[in-house]
Amino acid sequence: MTFLDPLLRSHVSPMVLGIAGDDATPLATTIEAAFNSSRRTKGLLGRSALAPRTAMILAPCQAIHTFKMQFAIDVIFAGKDGRVLKIRHNVAPSRLAMAARAFAVIEMAGGEAAGRGLRVGDMLVVRPGAL
């Protein structure tokens, strides 16, 4: 069982990514799932930006790279339970980031994690939500 199970099992749309216990503005109102090898490999390559309040979730995943990317991203590493293990802010193109104990990586536009007040130790949840 993982914090991503509601996303995998629900037929409710839309789903949002939030911080547990905080029903205020979610971190992301658009979630893009990259749960298979081909989708994880492509990731955000070929894009010139990532919209605000959009998250790409790669799972299972412990490391990402930003080679051939055109913009900086925030990278959030989470355990199976959704606990934020590590955050890398504004990772520029041509960089690597990893967290050995991570189960999932959440990629957002640069500045989004800090702008939403996300901190290491927070618990992430996927839940039904309105845009």
RORO-345198 format. One record per residue: x, y, z of N, C-alpha, C, CB in turn; residue in one letter. Coordinates in nm, 3 decimals, decimal comma. Glycine has a CB too. Layout:
! residues N
((X Y Z) (X Y Z) (X Y Z) (X Y Z) a),
...
This chain:
! residues 131
((0,084 -0,118 0,000) (0,000 0,000 0,000) (0,089 0,124 0,000) (-0,096 0,000 0,122) m),
((0,051 0,224 -0,082) (0,128 0,347 -0,090) (0,035 0,467 -0,090) (0,216 0,348 -0,216) t),
((0,092 0,584 -0,072) (0,011 0,706 -0,075) (-0,048 0,731 -0,213) (0,095 0,825 -0,032) f),
((0,001 0,663 -0,315) (-0,049 0,680 -0,451) (-0,169 0,590 -0,482) (0,060 0,652 -0,549) l),
((-0,205 0,499 -0,393) (-0,315 0,406 -0,419) (-0,446 0,476 -0,459) (-0,340 0,323 -0,296) d),
((-0,484 0,587 -0,397) (-0,608 0,652 -0,442) (-0,603 0,694 -0,589) (-0,637 0,774 -0,356) p),
((-0,487 0,733 -0,637) (-0,471 0,771 -0,777) (-0,484 0,650 -0,868) (-0,336 0,839 -0,798) l),
((-0,434 0,537 -0,824) (-0,436 0,416 -0,904) (-0,573 0,349 -0,906) (-0,333 0,319 -0,853) l),
((-0,646 0,361 -0,796) (-0,771 0,285 -0,781) (-0,898 0,366 -0,802) (-0,775 0,224 -0,645) r),
((-0,888 0,495 -0,798) (-1,008 0,577 -0,802) (-1,053 0,606 -0,944) (-0,985 0,706 -0,728) s),
((-1,183 0,613 -0,958) (-1,242 0,657 -1,084) (-1,293 0,800 -1,070) (-1,357 0,563 -1,127) h),
((-1,262 0,859 -0,955) (-1,302 0,996 -0,928) (-1,203 1,089 -0,997) (-1,309 1,025 -0,776) v),
((-1,255 1,190 -1,059) (-1,168 1,287 -1,125) (-1,220 1,425 -1,090) (-1,164 1,265 -1,280) s),
((-1,140 1,522 -1,066) (-0,994 1,516 -1,066) (-0,941 1,473 -0,929) (-0,935 1,651 -1,105) p),
((-0,816 1,430 -0,928) (-0,745 1,401 -0,805) (-0,644 1,513 -0,784) (-0,675 1,260 -0,810) m),
((-0,617 1,547 -0,659) (-0,521 1,651 -0,628) (-0,414 1,595 -0,534) (-0,591 1,774 -0,564) v),
((-0,300 1,662 -0,531) (-0,191 1,627 -0,441) (-0,186 1,733 -0,333) (-0,054 1,616 -0,517) l),
((-0,196 1,689 -0,207) (-0,195 1,783 -0,097) (-0,109 1,737 0,018) (-0,335 1,808 -0,049) g),
((-0,106 1,817 0,120) (-0,034 1,784 0,243) (-0,139 1,731 0,341) (0,044 1,909 0,302) i),
((-0,113 1,617 0,403) (-0,208 1,555 0,496) (-0,245 1,655 0,606) (-0,148 1,427 0,559) a),
((-0,374 1,660 0,636) (-0,423 1,748 0,741) (-0,444 1,891 0,698) (-0,330 1,745 0,855) g),
((-0,409 1,923 0,573) (-0,424 2,059 0,522) (-0,521 2,055 0,405) (-0,286 2,120 0,479) d),
((-0,645 2,094 0,430) (-0,745 2,092 0,324) (-0,750 2,223 0,247) (-0,882 2,061 0,382) d),
((-0,655 2,310 0,272) (-0,647 2,436 0,200) (-0,602 2,409 0,056) (-0,550 2,537 0,272) a),
((-0,544 2,506 -0,007) (-0,500 2,493 -0,146) (-0,405 2,376 -0,161) (-0,434 2,623 -0,193) t),
((-0,436 2,282 -0,251) (-0,347 2,168 -0,271) (-0,216 2,209 -0,338) (-0,416 2,061 -0,353) p),
((-0,116 2,123 -0,324) (0,011 2,146 -0,393) (-0,009 2,143 -0,543) (0,116 2,041 -0,351) l),
((-0,087 2,045 -0,590) (-0,109 2,030 -0,733) (-0,254 1,993 -0,760) (-0,015 1,923 -0,792) a),
((-0,314 2,062 -0,856) (-0,451 2,032 -0,897) (-0,453 1,950 -1,026) (-0,531 2,160 -0,915) t),
((-0,338 1,937 -1,088) (-0,322 1,850 -1,204) (-0,210 1,753 -1,173) (-0,293 1,932 -1,334) t),
((-0,240 1,623 -1,184) (-0,140 1,521 -1,159) (-0,117 1,441 -1,287) (-0,184 1,427 -1,043) i),
((0,008 1,431 -1,326) (0,047 1,348 -1,440) (0,123 1,229 -1,384) (0,133 1,428 -1,545) e),
((0,074 1,109 -1,410) (0,135 0,988 -1,355) (0,235 0,930 -1,454) (0,027 0,884 -1,321) a),
((0,351 0,892 -1,403) (0,453 0,822 -1,480) (0,487 0,696 -1,401) (0,582 0,913 -1,504) a),
((0,403 0,594 -1,419) (0,415 0,473 -1,340) (0,469 0,354 -1,418) (0,281 0,439 -1,282) f),
((0,505 0,375 -1,545) (0,567 0,266 -1,620) (0,700 0,316 -1,676) (0,474 0,215 -1,735) n),
((0,781 0,225 -1,721) (0,917 0,257 -1,764) (0,922 0,360 -1,876) (0,988 0,131 -1,809) s),
((0,840 0,345 -1,977) (0,845 0,438 -2,090) (0,802 0,579 -2,048) (0,756 0,388 -2,205) s),
((0,701 0,590 -1,963) (0,654 0,721 -1,918) (0,757 0,787 -1,825) (0,519 0,708 -1,846) r),
((0,820 0,707 -1,738) (0,924 0,762 -1,649) (1,044 0,808 -1,731) (0,969 0,656 -1,545) r),
((1,079 0,733 -1,835) (1,195 0,769 -1,919) (1,170 0,901 -1,990) (1,224 0,658 -2,022) t),
((1,051 0,920 -2,043) (1,019 1,045 -2,113) (1,007 1,162 -2,015) (0,889 1,031 -2,193) k),
((0,939 1,140 -1,904) (0,925 1,245 -1,804) (0,882 1,377 -1,862) (1,055 1,263 -1,731) g),
((0,956 1,482 -1,833) (0,924 1,617 -1,880) (1,005 1,657 -2,003) (0,948 1,716 -1,769) l),
((1,079 1,565 -2,060) (1,161 1,597 -2,178) (1,075 1,647 -2,292) (1,242 1,474 -2,223) l),
((1,124 1,746 -2,362) (1,053 1,803 -2,476) (0,959 1,916 -2,441) (0,977 1,696 -2,544) g),
((0,943 1,945 -2,315) (0,855 2,054 -2,274) (0,937 2,180 -2,249) (0,775 2,016 -2,148) r),
((0,873 2,293 -2,267) (0,941 2,420 -2,240) (0,903 2,476 -2,103) (0,909 2,521 -2,348) s),
((0,804 2,417 -2,039) (0,761 2,462 -1,906) (0,667 2,358 -1,847) (0,691 2,602 -1,913) a),
((0,640 2,374 -1,719) (0,541 2,293 -1,649) (0,445 2,392 -1,583) (0,608 2,195 -1,542) l),
((0,317 2,375 -1,608) (0,218 2,470 -1,558) (0,217 2,475 -1,405) (0,078 2,433 -1,609) a),
((0,183 2,591 -1,349) (0,169 2,601 -1,204) (0,066 2,500 -1,153) (0,129 2,744 -1,162) p),
((0,087 2,452 -1,032) (-0,001 2,355 -0,966) (-0,016 2,225 -1,044) (-0,138 2,417 -0,946) r),
((0,088 2,192 -1,121) (0,092 2,065 -1,192) (0,208 1,984 -1,136) (0,108 2,086 -1,347) t),
((0,185 1,855 -1,115) (0,289 1,766 -1,063) (0,297 1,643 -1,151) (0,261 1,726 -0,917) a),
((0,419 1,607 -1,187) (0,442 1,477 -1,249) (0,494 1,387 -1,138) (0,543 1,486 -1,371) m),
((0,428 1,274 -1,120) (0,470 1,179 -1,017) (0,530 1,058 -1,085) (0,351 1,139 -0,924) i),
((0,657 1,029 -1,055) (0,727 0,914 -1,109) (0,739 0,810 -0,999) (0,867 0,954 -1,166) l),
((0,691 0,689 -1,025) (0,699 0,584 -0,924) (0,699 0,447 -0,992) (0,582 0,595 -0,823) a),
((0,775 0,353 -0,941) (0,877 0,372 -0,838) (0,996 0,447 -0,896) (0,921 0,237 -0,780) p),
((1,056 0,531 -0,814) (1,167 0,614 -0,862) (1,246 0,668 -0,743) (1,116 0,731 -0,951) c),
((1,378 0,665 -0,756) (1,466 0,718 -0,652) (1,559 0,828 -0,703) (1,548 0,607 -0,592) q),
((1,566 0,845 -0,835) (1,659 0,942 -0,891) (1,605 0,997 -1,022) (1,798 0,879 -0,913) a),
((1,639 1,123 -1,049) (1,600 1,186 -1,174) (1,720 1,262 -1,230) (1,478 1,281 -1,154) i),
((1,710 1,298 -1,356) (1,809 1,387 -1,416) (1,734 1,494 -1,493) (1,909 1,309 -1,509) h),
((1,803 1,605 -1,516) (1,742 1,714 -1,593) (1,821 1,742 -1,720) (1,734 1,841 -1,507) t),
((1,893 1,643 -1,769) (1,965 1,659 -1,895) (1,865 1,680 -2,008) (2,056 1,535 -1,923) f),
((1,894 1,772 -2,096) (1,810 1,809 -2,211) (1,680 1,878 -2,171) (1,778 1,687 -2,293) k),
((1,668 1,917 -2,044) (1,550 1,992 -2,002) (1,573 2,140 -2,031) (1,519 1,969 -1,851) m),
((1,463 2,214 -2,041) (1,471 2,355 -2,078) (1,436 2,449 -1,963) (1,380 2,381 -2,194) q),
((1,406 2,394 -1,846) (1,364 2,479 -1,735) (1,397 2,411 -1,603) (1,213 2,510 -1,745) f),
((1,401 2,491 -1,497) (1,429 2,439 -1,362) (1,302 2,380 -1,301) (1,485 2,551 -1,271) a),
((1,320 2,278 -1,218) (1,208 2,213 -1,151) (1,237 2,195 -1,002) (1,177 2,078 -1,217) i),
((1,130 2,185 -0,925) (1,141 2,142 -0,786) (1,125 1,991 -0,787) (1,034 2,212 -0,693) d),
((1,207 1,922 -0,711) (1,205 1,776 -0,706) (1,179 1,734 -0,561) (1,339 1,714 -0,759) v),
((1,070 1,659 -0,542) (1,028 1,615 -0,409) (1,039 1,464 -0,404) (0,882 1,663 -0,376) i),
((1,115 1,413 -0,310) (1,130 1,268 -0,293) (1,043 1,225 -0,177) (1,280 1,229 -0,268) f),
((0,960 1,122 -0,200) (0,867 1,075 -0,098) (0,879 0,926 -0,077) (0,724 1,111 -0,136) a),
((0,854 0,882 0,047) (0,850 0,740 0,079) (0,715 0,681 0,039) (0,875 0,717 0,229) g),
((0,700 0,550 0,055) (0,574 0,483 0,019) (0,455 0,539 0,095) (0,585 0,334 0,046) k),
((0,479 0,585 0,217) (0,371 0,638 0,299) (0,338 0,784 0,265) (0,407 0,627 0,446) d),
((0,416 0,846 0,176) (0,393 0,984 0,137) (0,477 1,085 0,212) (0,251 1,016 0,157) g),
((0,558 1,038 0,308) (0,642 1,132 0,383) (0,748 1,192 0,292) (0,709 1,061 0,503) r),
((0,760 1,325 0,296) (0,861 1,395 0,217) (0,997 1,370 0,280) (0,831 1,549 0,209) v),
((1,085 1,305 0,204) (1,219 1,270 0,252) (1,323 1,375 0,218) (1,260 1,137 0,194) l),
((1,303 1,439 0,103) (1,404 1,534 0,056) (1,337 1,625 -0,047) (1,529 1,461 -0,006) k),
((1,380 1,751 -0,051) (1,331 1,846 -0,152) (1,453 1,914 -0,213) (1,232 1,951 -0,090) i),
((1,457 1,917 -0,344) (1,560 1,994 -0,416) (1,488 2,104 -0,491) (1,646 1,902 -0,514) r),
((1,517 2,227 -0,458) (1,450 2,342 -0,515) (1,522 2,391 -0,641) (1,440 2,455 -0,413) h),
((1,446 2,429 -0,742) (1,498 2,490 -0,864) (1,617 2,415 -0,923) (1,537 2,632 -0,836) n),
((1,599 2,286 -0,945) (1,705 2,205 -1,006) (1,717 2,247 -1,152) (1,674 2,051 -0,993) v),
((1,833 2,297 -1,186) (1,859 2,349 -1,320) (1,879 2,235 -1,420) (1,982 2,442 -1,320) a),
((1,870 2,265 -1,548) (1,901 2,163 -1,650) (2,042 2,106 -1,630) (1,888 2,223 -1,791) p),
((2,060 1,983 -1,674) (2,188 1,912 -1,670) (2,235 1,878 -1,528) (2,294 1,994 -1,738) s),
((2,141 1,842 -1,442) (2,172 1,803 -1,305) (2,113 1,666 -1,273) (2,120 1,908 -1,205) r),
((2,163 1,607 -1,164) (2,111 1,481 -1,111) (2,060 1,507 -0,970) (2,221 1,369 -1,111) l),
((1,959 1,432 -0,930) (1,910 1,439 -0,792) (1,861 1,300 -0,754) (1,795 1,546 -0,776) a),
((1,889 1,260 -0,629) (1,845 1,127 -0,584) (1,826 1,123 -0,434) (1,945 1,021 -0,627) m),
((1,747 1,024 -0,393) (1,727 0,994 -0,251) (1,710 0,843 -0,243) (1,601 1,071 -0,189) a),
((1,807 0,776 -0,182) (1,812 0,630 -0,182) (1,687 0,563 -0,124) (1,932 0,584 -0,104) a),
((1,620 0,624 -0,027) (1,503 0,561 0,035) (1,369 0,603 -0,026) (1,502 0,594 0,181) r),
((1,375 0,680 -0,133) (1,251 0,729 -0,195) (1,177 0,618 -0,267) (1,282 0,842 -0,292) a),
((1,047 0,630 -0,270) (0,960 0,543 -0,349) (0,909 0,619 -0,473) (0,840 0,493 -0,264) f),
((0,887 0,749 -0,456) (0,833 0,830 -0,565) (0,905 0,964 -0,570) (0,681 0,852 -0,547) a),
((0,905 1,020 -0,691) (0,958 1,154 -0,713) (0,845 1,238 -0,771) (1,085 1,152 -0,808) v),
((0,827 1,355 -0,714) (0,727 1,449 -0,764) (0,804 1,567 -0,822) (0,626 1,495 -0,651) i),
((0,777 1,596 -0,949) (0,840 1,709 -1,016) (0,736 1,818 -1,037) (0,903 1,665 -1,151) e),
((0,775 1,940 -1,001) (0,688 2,056 -1,017) (0,771 2,170 -1,073) (0,620 2,097 -0,880) m),
((0,706 2,273 -1,124) (0,778 2,390 -1,174) (0,865 2,448 -1,063) (0,679 2,497 -1,227) a),
((0,978 2,502 -1,100) (1,069 2,561 -1,003) (0,998 2,665 -0,917) (1,188 2,625 -1,073) g),
((1,014 2,655 -0,786) (0,954 2,749 -0,692) (0,821 2,705 -0,634) (0,937 2,879 -0,757) g),
((0,758 2,604 -0,694) (0,626 2,560 -0,648) (0,629 2,500 -0,507) (0,568 2,458 -0,745) e),
((0,727 2,419 -0,475) (0,732 2,353 -0,343) (0,747 2,457 -0,232) (0,848 2,252 -0,337) a),
((0,841 2,549 -0,249) (0,860 2,653 -0,147) (0,739 2,745 -0,141) (0,986 2,735 -0,177) a),
((0,681 2,776 -0,255) (0,566 2,864 -0,261) (0,444 2,806 -0,191) (0,532 2,894 -0,403) g),
((0,437 2,676 -0,181) (0,325 2,610 -0,113) (0,360 2,573 0,030) (0,283 2,484 -0,191) r),
((0,483 2,605 0,074) (0,524 2,580 0,212) (0,559 2,436 0,243) (0,416 2,624 0,303) g),
((0,589 2,357 0,141) (0,623 2,216 0,162) (0,757 2,203 0,233) (0,627 2,140 0,028) l),
((0,761 2,110 0,332) (0,885 2,087 0,408) (0,912 1,938 0,421) (0,875 2,152 0,549) r),
((1,039 1,905 0,442) (1,077 1,767 0,471) (1,002 1,724 0,595) (1,233 1,753 0,490) v),
((0,945 1,603 0,591) (0,867 1,550 0,702) (0,717 1,561 0,681) (0,904 1,621 0,828) g),
((0,674 1,651 0,592) (0,531 1,660 0,561) (0,484 1,529 0,500) (0,502 1,778 0,464) d),
((0,357 1,499 0,517) (0,296 1,379 0,457) (0,212 1,422 0,338) (0,209 1,302 0,561) m),
((0,241 1,363 0,223) (0,165 1,391 0,102) (0,048 1,295 0,091) (0,255 1,382 -0,022) l),
((-0,063 1,345 0,037) (-0,180 1,262 0,012) (-0,235 1,294 -0,128) (-0,289 1,286 0,120) v),
((-0,292 1,191 -0,188) (-0,365 1,208 -0,313) (-0,511 1,189 -0,277) (-0,317 1,106 -0,425) v),
((-0,593 1,287 -0,312) (-0,734 1,281 -0,275) (-0,819 1,344 -0,385) (-0,758 1,353 -0,140) r),
((-0,947 1,311 -0,387) (-1,036 1,378 -0,482) (-1,040 1,527 -0,448) (-1,180 1,316 -0,478) p),
((-1,051 1,609 -0,549) (-1,057 1,752 -0,523) (-1,106 1,828 -0,644) (-0,920 1,803 -0,482) g),
((-1,150 1,950 -0,620) (-1,198 2,036 -0,728) (-1,086 2,126 -0,774) (-1,320 2,119 -0,683) a),
((-1,091 2,163 -0,899) (-0,991 2,256 -0,953) (-1,011 2,395 -0,899) (-0,997 2,259 -1,104) l),
